[in-house]
Amino acid sequence: METPGAGEAGYEIQFRDYLDPRWNEWFPGWTITNLENGVVRLVNPKADQSALHGALIRIRDLNLTLISVSRIA
């Protein structure tokens, strides 16, 4: 029996303030993209709930402003 919501999916997180490339090591498995509008997009197409929560904790620890969290296929 498959768990509801299980399968090939990941997450996209958006927050404010640019991240210097040196922060890549804080977000292993995530692709960091600084957008022109001052928003940072983190994408991990294979992230599970644990990886998502780990990234959210790091965002909190860096005192960044969370904009959105979306599940992606």
CHARMM internal coordinates of N, CA and C (Angstrom, degrees):
IC EDIT
DIST 1 N 1 CA 1.4514
DIST 1 CA 1 C 1.5263
ANGL 1 N 1 CA 1 C 108.77
DIST 1 C 2 N 1.3034
ANGL 1 CA 1 C 2 N 116.00
DIHE 1 N 1 CA 1 C 2 N 131.51
DIST 2 N 2 CA 1.4665
ANGL 1 C 2 N 2 CA 121.34
DIHE 1 CA 1 C 2 N 2 CA -178.02
DIST 2 CA 2 C 1.5203
ANGL 2 N 2 CA 2 C 110.55
DIHE 1 C 2 N 2 CA 2 C -86.50
DIST 2 C 3 N 1.3191
ANGL 2 CA 2 C 3 N 115.54
DIHE 2 N 2 CA 2 C 3 N 140.58
DIST 3 N 3 CA 1.4589
ANGL 2 C 3 N 3 CA 121.51
DIHE 2 CA 2 C 3 N 3 CA 177.86
DIST 3 CA 3 C 1.5198
ANGL 3 N 3 CA 3 C 109.16
DIHE 2 C 3 N 3 CA 3 C -71.99
DIST 3 C 4 N 1.3520
ANGL 3 CA 3 C 4 N 118.82
DIHE 3 N 3 CA 3 C 4 N 134.96
DIST 4 N 4 CA 1.4642
ANGL 3 C 4 N 4 CA 119.93
DIHE 3 CA 3 C 4 N 4 CA 177.40
DIST 4 CA 4 C 1.5199
ANGL 4 N 4 CA 4 C 110.95
DIHE 3 C 4 N 4 CA 4 C -56.03
DIST 4 C 5 N 1.3173
ANGL 4 CA 4 C 5 N 115.64
DIHE 4 N 4 CA 4 C 5 N 132.23
DIST 5 N 5 CA 1.4584
ANGL 4 C 5 N 5 CA 120.23
DIHE 4 CA 4 C 5 N 5 CA 178.36
DIST 5 CA 5 C 1.5118
ANGL 5 N 5 CA 5 C 113.49
DIHE 4 C 5 N 5 CA 5 C 85.90
DIST 5 C 6 N 1.3381
ANGL 5 CA 5 C 6 N 117.68
DIHE 5 N 5 CA 5 C 6 N -3.36
DIST 6 N 6 CA 1.4650
ANGL 5 C 6 N 6 CA 120.32
DIHE 5 CA 5 C 6 N 6 CA -179.77
DIST 6 CA 6 C 1.5213
ANGL 6 N 6 CA 6 C 109.61
DIHE 5 C 6 N 6 CA 6 C -78.65
DIST 6 C 7 N 1.3020
ANGL 6 CA 6 C 7 N 116.54
DIHE 6 N 6 CA 6 C 7 N 162.06
DIST 7 N 7 CA 1.4540
ANGL 6 C 7 N 7 CA 121.13
DIHE 6 CA 6 C 7 N 7 CA 178.15
DIST 7 CA 7 C 1.5051
ANGL 7 N 7 CA 7 C 110.87
DIHE 6 C 7 N 7 CA 7 C 128.84
DIST 7 C 8 N 1.3088
ANGL 7 CA 7 C 8 N 115.29
DIHE 7 N 7 CA 7 C 8 N -170.48
DIST 8 N 8 CA 1.4597
ANGL 7 C 8 N 8 CA 121.59
DIHE 7 CA 7 C 8 N 8 CA -179.47
DIST 8 CA 8 C 1.5204
ANGL 8 N 8 CA 8 C 110.32
DIHE 7 C 8 N 8 CA 8 C -73.82
DIST 8 C 9 N 1.2866
ANGL 8 CA 8 C 9 N 116.33
DIHE 8 N 8 CA 8 C 9 N 100.41
DIST 9 N 9 CA 1.4594
ANGL 8 C 9 N 9 CA 121.12
DIHE 8 CA 8 C 9 N 9 CA 177.52
DIST 9 CA 9 C 1.5135
ANGL 9 N 9 CA 9 C 108.28
DIHE 8 C 9 N 9 CA 9 C -156.78
DIST 9 C 10 N 1.2867
ANGL 9 CA 9 C 10 N 115.88
DIHE 9 N 9 CA 9 C 10 N 164.67
DIST 10 N 10 CA 1.4515
ANGL 9 C 10 N 10 CA 121.81
DIHE 9 CA 9 C 10 N 10 CA 178.09
DIST 10 CA 10 C 1.5126
ANGL 10 N 10 CA 10 C 109.08
DIHE 9 C 10 N 10 CA 10 C -149.07
DIST 10 C 11 N 1.3308
ANGL 10 CA 10 C 11 N 115.30
DIHE 10 N 10 CA 10 C 11 N -157.01
DIST 11 N 11 CA 1.4643
ANGL 10 C 11 N 11 CA 119.91
DIHE 10 CA 10 C 11 N 11 CA -175.80
DIST 11 CA 11 C 1.5144
ANGL 11 N 11 CA 11 C 112.08
DIHE 10 C 11 N 11 CA 11 C -138.94
DIST 11 C 12 N 1.3301
ANGL 11 CA 11 C 12 N 113.78
DIHE 11 N 11 CA 11 C 12 N 151.50
DIST 12 N 12 CA 1.4602
ANGL 11 C 12 N 12 CA 122.57
DIHE 11 CA 11 C 12 N 12 CA 170.74
DIST 12 CA 12 C 1.5232
ANGL 12 N 12 CA 12 C 106.40
DIHE 11 C 12 N 12 CA 12 C -122.78
DIST 12 C 13 N 1.3192
ANGL 12 CA 12 C 13 N 116.05
DIHE 12 N 12 CA 12 C 13 N 130.88
DIST 13 N 13 CA 1.4626
ANGL 12 C 13 N 13 CA 122.50
DIHE 12 CA 12 C 13 N 13 CA 178.34
DIST 13 CA 13 C 1.5183
ANGL 13 N 13 CA 13 C 107.44
DIHE 12 C 13 N 13 CA 13 C -121.34
DIST 13 C 14 N 1.3267
ANGL 13 CA 13 C 14 N 116.32
DIHE 13 N 13 CA 13 C 14 N 135.72
DIST 14 N 14 CA 1.4629
ANGL 13 C 14 N 14 CA 120.32
DIHE 13 CA 13 C 14 N 14 CA 174.73
DIST 14 CA 14 C 1.5245
ANGL 14 N 14 CA 14 C 109.40
DIHE 13 C 14 N 14 CA 14 C -122.40
DIST 14 C 15 N 1.3429
ANGL 14 CA 14 C 15 N 114.47
DIHE 14 N 14 CA 14 C 15 N 139.87
DIST 15 N 15 CA 1.4626
ANGL 14 C 15 N 15 CA 120.30
DIHE 14 CA 14 C 15 N 15 CA 177.31
DIST 15 CA 15 C 1.5172
ANGL 15 N 15 CA 15 C 109.14
DIHE 14 C 15 N 15 CA 15 C -149.62
DIST 15 C 16 N 1.3316
ANGL 15 CA 15 C 16 N 116.42
DIHE 15 N 15 CA 15 C 16 N 167.79
DIST 16 N 16 CA 1.4658
ANGL 15 C 16 N 16 CA 122.15
DIHE 15 CA 15 C 16 N 16 CA -178.73
DIST 16 CA 16 C 1.5198
ANGL 16 N 16 CA 16 C 111.30
DIHE 15 C 16 N 16 CA 16 C -89.57
DIST 16 C 17 N 1.3174
ANGL 16 CA 16 C 17 N 114.51
DIHE 16 N 16 CA 16 C 17 N 156.39
DIST 17 N 17 CA 1.4628
ANGL 16 C 17 N 17 CA 125.27
DIHE 16 CA 16 C 17 N 17 CA 177.02
DIST 17 CA 17 C 1.5262
ANGL 17 N 17 CA 17 C 110.36
DIHE 16 C 17 N 17 CA 17 C 86.99
DIST 17 C 18 N 1.3131
ANGL 17 CA 17 C 18 N 115.05
DIHE 17 N 17 CA 17 C 18 N 130.94
DIST 18 N 18 CA 1.4614
ANGL 17 C 18 N 18 CA 120.63
DIHE 17 CA 17 C 18 N 18 CA -179.62
DIST 18 CA 18 C 1.5144
ANGL 18 N 18 CA 18 C 110.74
DIHE 17 C 18 N 18 CA 18 C -69.11
DIST 18 C 19 N 1.3333
ANGL 18 CA 18 C 19 N 115.33
DIHE 18 N 18 CA 18 C 19 N 150.01
DIST 19 N 19 CA 1.4605
ANGL 18 C 19 N 19 CA 121.59
DIHE 18 CA 18 C 19 N 19 CA 174.06
DIST 19 CA 19 C 1.5102
ANGL 19 N 19 CA 19 C 108.69
DIHE 18 C 19 N 19 CA 19 C -111.90
DIST 19 C 20 N 1.3030
ANGL 19 CA 19 C 20 N 116.08
DIHE 19 N 19 CA 19 C 20 N 130.78
DIST 20 N 20 CA 1.4498
ANGL 19 C 20 N 20 CA 122.08
DIHE 19 CA 19 C 20 N 20 CA 174.00
DIST 20 CA 20 C 1.5374
ANGL 20 N 20 CA 20 C 107.59
DIHE 19 C 20 N 20 CA 20 C -67.21
DIST 20 C 21 N 1.3325
ANGL 20 CA 20 C 21 N 118.27
DIHE 20 N 20 CA 20 C 21 N 146.93
DIST 21 N 21 CA 1.4672
ANGL 20 C 21 N 21 CA 120.43
DIHE 20 CA 20 C 21 N 21 CA -179.94
DIST 21 CA 21 C 1.5343
ANGL 21 N 21 CA 21 C 114.15
DIHE 20 C 21 N 21 CA 21 C -56.41
DIST 21 C 22 N 1.3178
ANGL 21 CA 21 C 22 N 118.54
DIHE 21 N 21 CA 21 C 22 N -21.24
DIST 22 N 22 CA 1.4713
ANGL 21 C 22 N 22 CA 119.96
DIHE 21 CA 21 C 22 N 22 CA 179.50
DIST 22 CA 22 C 1.5290
ANGL 22 N 22 CA 22 C 112.51
DIHE 21 C 22 N 22 CA 22 C -63.74
DIST 22 C 23 N 1.3341
ANGL 22 CA 22 C 23 N 117.37
DIHE 22 N 22 CA 22 C 23 N -17.00
DIST 23 N 23 CA 1.4620
ANGL 22 C 23 N 23 CA 121.13
DIHE 22 CA 22 C 23 N 23 CA 179.96
DIST 23 CA 23 C 1.5212
ANGL 23 N 23 CA 23 C 112.44
DIHE 22 C 23 N 23 CA 23 C -80.83
DIST 23 C 24 N 1.3443
ANGL 23 CA 23 C 24 N 118.15
DIHE 23 N 23 CA 23 C 24 N -4.49
DIST 24 N 24 CA 1.4707
ANGL 23 C 24 N 24 CA 120.93
DIHE 23 CA 23 C 24 N 24 CA 179.17
DIST 24 CA 24 C 1.5271
ANGL 24 N 24 CA 24 C 112.01
DIHE 23 C 24 N 24 CA 24 C -53.26
DIST 24 C 25 N 1.3213
ANGL 24 CA 24 C 25 N 117.24
DIHE 24 N 24 CA 24 C 25 N -37.47
DIST 25 N 25 CA 1.4685
ANGL 24 C 25 N 25 CA 119.82
DIHE 24 CA 24 C 25 N 25 CA -178.02
DIST 25 CA 25 C 1.5263
ANGL 25 N 25 CA 25 C 112.19
DIHE 24 C 25 N 25 CA 25 C -67.05
DIST 25 C 26 N 1.3284
ANGL 25 CA 25 C 26 N 117.85
DIHE 25 N 25 CA 25 C 26 N -20.23
DIST 26 N 26 CA 1.4603
ANGL 25 C 26 N 26 CA 121.51
DIHE 25 CA 25 C 26 N 26 CA 177.48
DIST 26 CA 26 C 1.5244
ANGL 26 N 26 CA 26 C 111.83
DIHE 25 C 26 N 26 CA 26 C -78.10
DIST 26 C 27 N 1.3367
ANGL 26 CA 26 C 27 N 116.91
DIHE 26 N 26 CA 26 C 27 N -16.73
DIST 27 N 27 CA 1.4587
ANGL 26 C 27 N 27 CA 121.74
DIHE 26 CA 26 C 27 N 27 CA -176.90
DIST 27 CA 27 C 1.5274
ANGL 27 N 27 CA 27 C 110.35
DIHE 26 C 27 N 27 CA 27 C -126.19
DIST 27 C 28 N 1.3409
ANGL 27 CA 27 C 28 N 118.26
DIHE 27 N 27 CA 27 C 28 N 63.82
DIST 28 N 28 CA 1.4629
ANGL 27 C 28 N 28 CA 120.11
DIHE 27 CA 27 C 28 N 28 CA -178.49
DIST 28 CA 28 C 1.5277
ANGL 28 N 28 CA 28 C 111.33
DIHE 27 C 28 N 28 CA 28 C -62.74
DIST 28 C 29 N 1.3384
ANGL 28 CA 28 C 29 N 115.26
DIHE 28 N 28 CA 28 C 29 N 134.67
DIST 29 N 29 CA 1.4625
ANGL 28 C 29 N 29 CA 120.80
DIHE 28 CA 28 C 29 N 29 CA -179.78
DIST 29 CA 29 C 1.5131
ANGL 29 N 29 CA 29 C 114.17
DIHE 28 C 29 N 29 CA 29 C 88.13
DIST 29 C 30 N 1.3197
ANGL 29 CA 29 C 30 N 117.33
DIHE 29 N 29 CA 29 C 30 N -10.08
DIST 30 N 30 CA 1.4601
ANGL 29 C 30 N 30 CA 122.44
DIHE 29 CA 29 C 30 N 30 CA -178.19
DIST 30 CA 30 C 1.5267
ANGL 30 N 30 CA 30 C 109.60
DIHE 29 C 30 N 30 CA 30 C -102.48
DIST 30 C 31 N 1.3243
ANGL 30 CA 30 C 31 N 115.64
DIHE 30 N 30 CA 30 C 31 N 143.15
DIST 31 N 31 CA 1.4628
ANGL 30 C 31 N 31 CA 121.58
DIHE 30 CA 30 C 31 N 31 CA 172.89
DIST 31 CA 31 C 1.5150
ANGL 31 N 31 CA 31 C 107.57
DIHE 30 C 31 N 31 CA 31 C -96.68
DIST 31 C 32 N 1.3338
ANGL 31 CA 31 C 32 N 116.81
DIHE 31 N 31 CA 31 C 32 N 125.27
DIST 32 N 32 CA 1.4636
ANGL 31 C 32 N 32 CA 122.36
DIHE 31 CA 31 C 32 N 32 CA -179.09
DIST 32 CA 32 C 1.5195
ANGL 32 N 32 CA 32 C 108.91
DIHE 31 C 32 N 32 CA 32 C -101.70
DIST 32 C 33 N 1.3328
ANGL 32 CA 32 C 33 N 116.19
DIHE 32 N 32 CA 32 C 33 N 125.81
DIST 33 N 33 CA 1.4566
ANGL 32 C 33 N 33 CA 121.47
DIHE 32 CA 32 C 33 N 33 CA 177.11
DIST 33 CA 33 C 1.5192
ANGL 33 N 33 CA 33 C 109.03
DIHE 32 C 33 N 33 CA 33 C -127.78
DIST 33 C 34 N 1.3343
ANGL 33 CA 33 C 34 N 116.79
DIHE 33 N 33 CA 33 C 34 N 119.73
DIST 34 N 34 CA 1.4643
ANGL 33 C 34 N 34 CA 121.48
DIHE 33 CA 33 C 34 N 34 CA 174.02
DIST 34 CA 34 C 1.5254
ANGL 34 N 34 CA 34 C 107.56
DIHE 33 C 34 N 34 CA 34 C -85.97
DIST 34 C 35 N 1.3160
ANGL 34 CA 34 C 35 N 116.92
DIHE 34 N 34 CA 34 C 35 N 116.80
DIST 35 N 35 CA 1.4592
ANGL 34 C 35 N 35 CA 122.10
DIHE 34 CA 34 C 35 N 35 CA -179.75
DIST 35 CA 35 C 1.5243
ANGL 35 N 35 CA 35 C 110.38
DIHE 34 C 35 N 35 CA 35 C -87.08
DIST 35 C 36 N 1.3087
ANGL 35 CA 35 C 36 N 116.93
DIHE 35 N 35 CA 35 C 36 N 161.36
DIST 36 N 36 CA 1.4704
ANGL 35 C 36 N 36 CA 121.83
DIHE 35 CA 35 C 36 N 36 CA -176.60
DIST 36 CA 36 C 1.5226
ANGL 36 N 36 CA 36 C 113.87
DIHE 35 C 36 N 36 CA 36 C -64.25
DIST 36 C 37 N 1.3131
ANGL 36 CA 36 C 37 N 117.68
DIHE 36 N 36 CA 36 C 37 N -24.47
DIST 37 N 37 CA 1.4662
ANGL 36 C 37 N 37 CA 121.06
DIHE 36 CA 36 C 37 N 37 CA -174.91
DIST 37 CA 37 C 1.5270
ANGL 37 N 37 CA 37 C 113.52
DIHE 36 C 37 N 37 CA 37 C -89.80
DIST 37 C 38 N 1.3469
ANGL 37 CA 37 C 38 N 117.44
DIHE 37 N 37 CA 37 C 38 N 14.92
DIST 38 N 38 CA 1.4581
ANGL 37 C 38 N 38 CA 120.51
DIHE 37 CA 37 C 38 N 38 CA 179.01
DIST 38 CA 38 C 1.5143
ANGL 38 N 38 CA 38 C 113.96
DIHE 37 C 38 N 38 CA 38 C 85.27
DIST 38 C 39 N 1.3174
ANGL 38 CA 38 C 39 N 116.39
DIHE 38 N 38 CA 38 C 39 N 8.24
DIST 39 N 39 CA 1.4576
ANGL 38 C 39 N 39 CA 121.96
DIHE 38 CA 38 C 39 N 39 CA 179.79
DIST 39 CA 39 C 1.5289
ANGL 39 N 39 CA 39 C 108.63
DIHE 38 C 39 N 39 CA 39 C -100.84
DIST 39 C 40 N 1.3185
ANGL 39 CA 39 C 40 N 115.73
DIHE 39 N 39 CA 39 C 40 N 143.19
DIST 40 N 40 CA 1.4591
ANGL 39 C 40 N 40 CA 121.93
DIHE 39 CA 39 C 40 N 40 CA 174.17
DIST 40 CA 40 C 1.5273
ANGL 40 N 40 CA 40 C 107.41
DIHE 39 C 40 N 40 CA 40 C -108.16
DIST 40 C 41 N 1.3275
ANGL 40 CA 40 C 41 N 115.00
DIHE 40 N 40 CA 40 C 41 N 135.84
DIST 41 N 41 CA 1.4644
ANGL 40 C 41 N 41 CA 120.15
DIHE 40 CA 40 C 41 N 41 CA 177.25
DIST 41 CA 41 C 1.5211
ANGL 41 N 41 CA 41 C 108.14
DIHE 40 C 41 N 41 CA 41 C -114.81
DIST 41 C 42 N 1.3287
ANGL 41 CA 41 C 42 N 115.86
DIHE 41 N 41 CA 41 C 42 N 125.74
DIST 42 N 42 CA 1.4637
ANGL 41 C 42 N 42 CA 122.85
DIHE 41 CA 41 C 42 N 42 CA 172.99
DIST 42 CA 42 C 1.5204
ANGL 42 N 42 CA 42 C 106.96
DIHE 41 C 42 N 42 CA 42 C -106.95
DIST 42 C 43 N 1.3182
ANGL 42 CA 42 C 43 N 117.04
DIHE 42 N 42 CA 42 C 43 N 130.28
DIST 43 N 43 CA 1.4571
ANGL 42 C 43 N 43 CA 120.56
DIHE 42 CA 42 C 43 N 43 CA 178.89
DIST 43 CA 43 C 1.5230
ANGL 43 N 43 CA 43 C 109.18
DIHE 42 C 43 N 43 CA 43 C -131.60
DIST 43 C 44 N 1.3183
ANGL 43 CA 43 C 44 N 115.28
DIHE 43 N 43 CA 43 C 44 N 133.18
DIST 44 N 44 CA 1.4604
ANGL 43 C 44 N 44 CA 121.83
DIHE 43 CA 43 C 44 N 44 CA 173.04
DIST 44 CA 44 C 1.5208
ANGL 44 N 44 CA 44 C 106.75
DIHE 43 C 44 N 44 CA 44 C -139.67
DIST 44 C 45 N 1.3468
ANGL 44 CA 44 C 45 N 117.11
DIHE 44 N 44 CA 44 C 45 N 101.36
DIST 45 N 45 CA 1.4630
ANGL 44 C 45 N 45 CA 120.04
DIHE 44 CA 44 C 45 N 45 CA -175.38
DIST 45 CA 45 C 1.5190
ANGL 45 N 45 CA 45 C 114.34
DIHE 44 C 45 N 45 CA 45 C -68.24
DIST 45 C 46 N 1.3210
ANGL 45 CA 45 C 46 N 118.33
DIHE 45 N 45 CA 45 C 46 N -10.16
DIST 46 N 46 CA 1.4662
ANGL 45 C 46 N 46 CA 120.79
DIHE 45 CA 45 C 46 N 46 CA -179.52
DIST 46 CA 46 C 1.5239
ANGL 46 N 46 CA 46 C 112.38
DIHE 45 C 46 N 46 CA 46 C -120.16
DIST 46 C 47 N 1.3109
ANGL 46 CA 46 C 47 N 117.12
DIHE 46 N 46 CA 46 C 47 N 15.46
DIST 47 N 47 CA 1.4680
ANGL 46 C 47 N 47 CA 120.96
DIHE 46 CA 46 C 47 N 47 CA -177.43
DIST 47 CA 47 C 1.5211
ANGL 47 N 47 CA 47 C 110.95
DIHE 46 C 47 N 47 CA 47 C -70.37
DIST 47 C 48 N 1.3309
ANGL 47 CA 47 C 48 N 114.89
DIHE 47 N 47 CA 47 C 48 N 136.33
DIST 48 N 48 CA 1.4533
ANGL 47 C 48 N 48 CA 120.23
DIHE 47 CA 47 C 48 N 48 CA 172.23
DIST 48 CA 48 C 1.5357
ANGL 48 N 48 CA 48 C 108.27
DIHE 47 C 48 N 48 CA 48 C -98.96
DIST 48 C 49 N 1.3263
ANGL 48 CA 48 C 49 N 116.05
DIHE 48 N 48 CA 48 C 49 N -174.88
DIST 49 N 49 CA 1.4671
ANGL 48 C 49 N 49 CA 119.93
DIHE 48 CA 48 C 49 N 49 CA -178.23
DIST 49 CA 49 C 1.5287
ANGL 49 N 49 CA 49 C 111.84
DIHE 48 C 49 N 49 CA 49 C -60.87
DIST 49 C 50 N 1.3093
ANGL 49 CA 49 C 50 N 117.26
DIHE 49 N 49 CA 49 C 50 N -36.99
DIST 50 N 50 CA 1.4575
ANGL 49 C 50 N 50 CA 120.78
DIHE 49 CA 49 C 50 N 50 CA 179.82
DIST 50 CA 50 C 1.5295
ANGL 50 N 50 CA 50 C 111.44
DIHE 49 C 50 N 50 CA 50 C -63.94
DIST 50 C 51 N 1.3353
ANGL 50 CA 50 C 51 N 117.02
DIHE 50 N 50 CA 50 C 51 N -44.86
DIST 51 N 51 CA 1.4705
ANGL 50 C 51 N 51 CA 121.17
DIHE 50 CA 50 C 51 N 51 CA 178.10
DIST 51 CA 51 C 1.5210
ANGL 51 N 51 CA 51 C 110.60
DIHE 50 C 51 N 51 CA 51 C -64.16
DIST 51 C 52 N 1.3290
ANGL 51 CA 51 C 52 N 116.39
DIHE 51 N 51 CA 51 C 52 N -39.11
DIST 52 N 52 CA 1.4655
ANGL 51 C 52 N 52 CA 120.66
DIHE 51 CA 51 C 52 N 52 CA 178.20
DIST 52 CA 52 C 1.5228
ANGL 52 N 52 CA 52 C 110.57
DIHE 51 C 52 N 52 CA 52 C -61.45
DIST 52 C 53 N 1.3115
ANGL 52 CA 52 C 53 N 116.94
DIHE 52 N 52 CA 52 C 53 N -48.99
DIST 53 N 53 CA 1.4661
ANGL 52 C 53 N 53 CA 120.28
DIHE 52 CA 52 C 53 N 53 CA -178.82
DIST 53 CA 53 C 1.5223
ANGL 53 N 53 CA 53 C 111.59
DIHE 52 C 53 N 53 CA 53 C -64.79
DIST 53 C 54 N 1.3274
ANGL 53 CA 53 C 54 N 117.30
DIHE 53 N 53 CA 53 C 54 N -36.48
DIST 54 N 54 CA 1.4557
ANGL 53 C 54 N 54 CA 120.38
DIHE 53 CA 53 C 54 N 54 CA 176.48
DIST 54 CA 54 C 1.5165
ANGL 54 N 54 CA 54 C 112.08
DIHE 53 C 54 N 54 CA 54 C -61.80
DIST 54 C 55 N 1.3457
ANGL 54 CA 54 C 55 N 116.64
DIHE 54 N 54 CA 54 C 55 N -43.54
DIST 55 N 55 CA 1.4676
ANGL 54 C 55 N 55 CA 120.38
DIHE 54 CA 54 C 55 N 55 CA 178.31
DIST 55 CA 55 C 1.5265
ANGL 55 N 55 CA 55 C 110.92
DIHE 54 C 55 N 55 CA 55 C -65.82
DIST 55 C 56 N 1.3204
ANGL 55 CA 55 C 56 N 117.19
DIHE 55 N 55 CA 55 C 56 N -40.63
DIST 56 N 56 CA 1.4682
ANGL 55 C 56 N 56 CA 120.18
DIHE 55 CA 55 C 56 N 56 CA 179.53
DIST 56 CA 56 C 1.5287
ANGL 56 N 56 CA 56 C 111.48
DIHE 55 C 56 N 56 CA 56 C -64.33
DIST 56 C 57 N 1.3223
ANGL 56 CA 56 C 57 N 116.80
DIHE 56 N 56 CA 56 C 57 N -36.99
DIST 57 N 57 CA 1.4719
ANGL 56 C 57 N 57 CA 120.15
DIHE 56 CA 56 C 57 N 57 CA 177.40
DIST 57 CA 57 C 1.5279
ANGL 57 N 57 CA 57 C 110.11
DIHE 56 C 57 N 57 CA 57 C -64.49
DIST 57 C 58 N 1.3273
ANGL 57 CA 57 C 58 N 116.96
DIHE 57 N 57 CA 57 C 58 N -41.09
DIST 58 N 58 CA 1.4719
ANGL 57 C 58 N 58 CA 120.04
DIHE 57 CA 57 C 58 N 58 CA 179.11
DIST 58 CA 58 C 1.5270
ANGL 58 N 58 CA 58 C 110.90
DIHE 57 C 58 N 58 CA 58 C -65.85
DIST 58 C 59 N 1.3235
ANGL 58 CA 58 C 59 N 116.42
DIHE 58 N 58 CA 58 C 59 N -39.67
DIST 59 N 59 CA 1.4731
ANGL 58 C 59 N 59 CA 120.26
DIHE 58 CA 58 C 59 N 59 CA 176.93
DIST 59 CA 59 C 1.5223
ANGL 59 N 59 CA 59 C 109.76
DIHE 58 C 59 N 59 CA 59 C -60.92
DIST 59 C 60 N 1.3196
ANGL 59 CA 59 C 60 N 116.09
DIHE 59 N 59 CA 59 C 60 N -43.10
DIST 60 N 60 CA 1.4686
ANGL 59 C 60 N 60 CA 120.55
DIHE 59 CA 59 C 60 N 60 CA 176.95
DIST 60 CA 60 C 1.5242
ANGL 60 N 60 CA 60 C 111.09
DIHE 59 C 60 N 60 CA 60 C -62.58
DIST 60 C 61 N 1.3307
ANGL 60 CA 60 C 61 N 116.77
DIHE 60 N 60 CA 60 C 61 N -45.38
DIST 61 N 61 CA 1.4643
ANGL 60 C 61 N 61 CA 121.14
DIHE 60 CA 60 C 61 N 61 CA -178.12
DIST 61 CA 61 C 1.5306
ANGL 61 N 61 CA 61 C 111.84
DIHE 60 C 61 N 61 CA 61 C -63.26
DIST 61 C 62 N 1.3283
ANGL 61 CA 61 C 62 N 117.20
DIHE 61 N 61 CA 61 C 62 N -30.05
DIST 62 N 62 CA 1.4668
ANGL 61 C 62 N 62 CA 121.42
DIHE 61 CA 61 C 62 N 62 CA 177.79
DIST 62 CA 62 C 1.5267
ANGL 62 N 62 CA 62 C 112.03
DIHE 61 C 62 N 62 CA 62 C -85.35
DIST 62 C 63 N 1.3445
ANGL 62 CA 62 C 63 N 116.83
DIHE 62 N 62 CA 62 C 63 N -0.40
DIST 63 N 63 CA 1.4599
ANGL 62 C 63 N 63 CA 123.15
DIHE 62 CA 62 C 63 N 63 CA 179.09
DIST 63 CA 63 C 1.5291
ANGL 63 N 63 CA 63 C 112.34
DIHE 62 C 63 N 63 CA 63 C 58.83
DIST 63 C 64 N 1.3472
ANGL 63 CA 63 C 64 N 115.74
DIHE 63 N 63 CA 63 C 64 N 40.87
DIST 64 N 64 CA 1.4572
ANGL 63 C 64 N 64 CA 121.16
DIHE 63 CA 63 C 64 N 64 CA 178.58
DIST 64 CA 64 C 1.5272
ANGL 64 N 64 CA 64 C 109.33
DIHE 63 C 64 N 64 CA 64 C -92.58
DIST 64 C 65 N 1.3274
ANGL 64 CA 64 C 65 N 116.58
DIHE 64 N 64 CA 64 C 65 N 154.95
DIST 65 N 65 CA 1.4540
ANGL 64 C 65 N 65 CA 121.95
DIHE 64 CA 64 C 65 N 65 CA -178.09
DIST 65 CA 65 C 1.5167
ANGL 65 N 65 CA 65 C 110.41
DIHE 64 C 65 N 65 CA 65 C -90.80
DIST 65 C 66 N 1.3292
ANGL 65 CA 65 C 66 N 116.33
DIHE 65 N 65 CA 65 C 66 N 112.02
DIST 66 N 66 CA 1.4583
ANGL 65 C 66 N 66 CA 122.84
DIHE 65 CA 65 C 66 N 66 CA 179.97
DIST 66 CA 66 C 1.5120
ANGL 66 N 66 CA 66 C 109.82
DIHE 65 C 66 N 66 CA 66 C -71.01
DIST 66 C 67 N 1.3376
ANGL 66 CA 66 C 67 N 116.26
DIHE 66 N 66 CA 66 C 67 N 133.18
DIST 67 N 67 CA 1.4671
ANGL 66 C 67 N 67 CA 121.43
DIHE 66 CA 66 C 67 N 67 CA 176.95
DIST 67 CA 67 C 1.5210
ANGL 67 N 67 CA 67 C 110.75
DIHE 66 C 67 N 67 CA 67 C -104.58
DIST 67 C 68 N 1.3475
ANGL 67 CA 67 C 68 N 116.15
DIHE 67 N 67 CA 67 C 68 N -50.40
DIST 68 N 68 CA 1.4598
ANGL 67 C 68 N 68 CA 118.36
DIHE 67 CA 67 C 68 N 68 CA -177.75
DIST 68 CA 68 C 1.5189
ANGL 68 N 68 CA 68 C 111.58
DIHE 67 C 68 N 68 CA 68 C -158.79
DIST 68 C 69 N 1.3346
ANGL 68 CA 68 C 69 N 114.33
DIHE 68 N 68 CA 68 C 69 N 156.77
DIST 69 N 69 CA 1.4612
ANGL 68 C 69 N 69 CA 123.45
DIHE 68 CA 68 C 69 N 69 CA 172.34
DIST 69 CA 69 C 1.5152
ANGL 69 N 69 CA 69 C 105.95
DIHE 68 C 69 N 69 CA 69 C -131.23
DIST 69 C 70 N 1.3367
ANGL 69 CA 69 C 70 N 116.70
DIHE 69 N 69 CA 69 C 70 N 126.02
DIST 70 N 70 CA 1.4629
ANGL 69 C 70 N 70 CA 120.69
DIHE 69 CA 69 C 70 N 70 CA -178.71
DIST 70 CA 70 C 1.5188
ANGL 70 N 70 CA 70 C 109.80
DIHE 69 C 70 N 70 CA 70 C -132.18
DIST 70 C 71 N 1.3145
ANGL 70 CA 70 C 71 N 115.38
DIHE 70 N 70 CA 70 C 71 N 141.23
DIST 71 N 71 CA 1.4544
ANGL 70 C 71 N 71 CA 120.37
DIHE 70 CA 70 C 71 N 71 CA 172.62
DIST 71 CA 71 C 1.5195
ANGL 71 N 71 CA 71 C 107.82
DIHE 70 C 71 N 71 CA 71 C -84.36
DIST 71 C 72 N 1.3294
ANGL 71 CA 71 C 72 N 116.44
DIHE 71 N 71 CA 71 C 72 N 135.31
DIST 72 N 72 CA 1.4562
ANGL 71 C 72 N 72 CA 120.14
DIHE 71 CA 71 C 72 N 72 CA -179.59
DIST 72 CA 72 C 1.5261
ANGL 72 N 72 CA 72 C 109.52
DIHE 71 C 72 N 72 CA 72 C -120.59
DIST 72 C 73 N 1.3254
ANGL 72 CA 72 C 73 N 115.51
DIHE 72 N 72 CA 72 C 73 N 152.83
DIST 73 N 73 CA 1.4739
ANGL 72 C 73 N 73 CA 120.62
DIHE 72 CA 72 C 73 N 73 CA 179.63
DIST 73 CA 73 C 1.5127
ANGL 73 N 73 CA 73 C 109.81
DIHE 72 C 73 N 73 CA 73 C -89.14
END
COOR INIT
IC SEED 1 N 1 CA 1 C
IC BUILD
